[in-house]
Amino acid sequence: MINNLYVVQRGQQYAIFTPQGIQIGLLFLGQDGQYAKDVAALGPITKALAKRWGVNPKD
């Protein structure tokens, strides 16, 4: 869970869901194996999506 949104990883593909289970995003971040960098990139992305969908993001 990042910024109160669920993130499901399938390889380098990340599906983002609200706490109610609604999928609101699907990202592909490249097949470079840089998972730590992917998590760092997902932080601001999930924060913006959480605000957009009315989910209280972690500050």
Secondary structure, 3 states (H helix, E strand, C coil): CECCEEEEEECCEEEEECCCCCEEEEEECCCCCCHHHHHHHHHHHHHHHHHHCCCCCCC
